[in-house]
């Protein structure tokens, strides 16, 4: 099963890190990713830019509404993600607990299964009529 590990941490807290703390964290993340790659569990990982670079898009009444910044106002911001291929959620949680960017801080890791897209549904006129007429 595939899992996405979403990394949340306060941007202000990250900005307060010393160069040495930042370098230690970056190296620890690379060490962990190298280990996970060697075992075949890591499928992908990326940091995200600061929320000040985000754009939120909504569609209302057929028109796009564009807003600068993230949708949610929270103490912690989505900082990045990992995609892992694990046996089960328990294993994914064990991997999440090892992510150094959240160790000893107020950050957290959200673990969510990636079920994949469902197969394309071919609708027939009869099926549409049945669902409308219920």
C-alpha positions in Angstrom: 0.0 0.0 0.0 1.1 3.5 -0.7 1.1 6.2 2.0 1.6 9.9 1.9 3.4 11.4 4.9 2.5 15.1 5.1 5.0 17.1 7.1 3.6 20.1 9.1 5.7 22.6 11.0 5.5 26.3 11.8 7.4 28.4 9.3 8.5 30.9 11.9 10.1 28.1 13.9 12.0 26.9 10.8 13.1 30.5 10.1 14.6 30.7 13.7 16.9 27.7 13.2 20.6 28.5 13.2 22.6 27.5 10.1 24.1 24.6 12.1 20.6 23.3 13.1 19.4 23.7 9.5 22.4 21.8 8.1 22.0 19.0 10.7 18.3 18.7 9.8 19.0 18.6 6.1 21.7 16.0 6.5 19.5 13.9 8.7 16.7 14.0 6.1 19.1 13.0 3.4 20.4 10.1 5.5 16.9 8.9 6.1 15.9 9.2 2.5 19.0 7.3 1.4 18.1 4.5 3.8 14.5 4.4 2.6 15.6 4.4 -1.0 18.0 1.4 -0.4 15.1 -0.6 1.1 12.8 0.3 -1.8 10.1 1.9 0.4 10.6 5.6 -0.7 8.7 6.5 -3.9 9.0 10.3 -3.7 9.7 13.2 -1.4 9.7 17.0 -1.8 9.8 20.1 0.4 7.3 22.8 -0.3 8.1 26.5 -0.6 6.8 28.9 2.1 3.0 29.5 2.2 3.6 33.1 1.1 4.2 31.7 -2.4 1.0 29.7 -2.4 -2.1 30.4 -4.5 -5.5 29.0 -3.6 -8.0 28.4 -6.5 -11.7 27.9 -6.0 -14.4 27.7 -8.7 -17.8 29.2 -7.9 -20.6 29.6 -10.4 -18.2 28.5 -13.1 -15.6 31.3 -12.4 -12.2 30.8 -10.9 -11.5 32.8 -7.7 -7.8 33.1 -7.1 -6.4 34.0 -3.6 -2.8 34.6 -2.7 -1.6 32.4 0.1 -2.8 29.1 1.6 -6.4 28.2 2.3 -6.0 27.4 6.0 -4.8 29.7 8.7 -3.0 27.5 11.1 0.0 27.5 13.5 1.7 24.8 11.4 2.0 24.8 7.6 2.4 22.0 5.2 6.2 21.9 4.6 6.6 18.8 2.4 5.7 15.2 1.9 7.0 11.6 1.5 5.4 8.9 -0.5 6.2 5.5 0.8 5.2 1.9 -0.2 4.5 0.1 3.1 3.0 -3.2 4.2 0.3 -1.4 6.3 -0.5 1.8 8.2 1.4 0.6 11.3 4.6 0.4 9.2 3.9 3.8 7.7 3.4 5.3 11.1 6.7 3.8 12.3 8.5 5.5 9.3 6.7 8.8 10.1 8.0 8.7 13.6 11.6 8.8 12.3 11.3 12.0 10.2 13.8 14.4 11.8 12.2 17.7 10.8 9.5 17.1 13.5 11.7 15.6 16.2 11.7 17.8 19.3 9.6 20.5 17.7 5.9 21.4 17.5 5.6 19.9 14.1 3.8 16.7 13.2 3.4 14.1 10.4 0.0 13.2 9.0 -0.1 9.7 7.5 -2.7 9.0 4.8 -3.2 6.0 2.6 -3.1 6.7 -1.2 -5.8 4.4 -2.5 -5.2 5.3 -6.2 -7.8 6.7 -8.5 -10.9 4.5 -9.1 -11.3 3.1 -12.6 -13.0 5.4 -15.1 -16.8 4.9 -15.0 -18.6 4.4 -18.3 -22.1 5.9 -17.8 -24.9 4.7 -20.1 -28.0 6.7 -20.7 -29.9 4.0 -18.7 -27.6 4.4 -15.6 -27.9 8.2 -15.7 -31.7 8.0 -16.1 -31.9 5.6 -13.2 -29.8 7.8 -10.9 -31.8 10.9 -11.8 -35.2 9.2 -11.4 -34.0 7.3 -8.4 
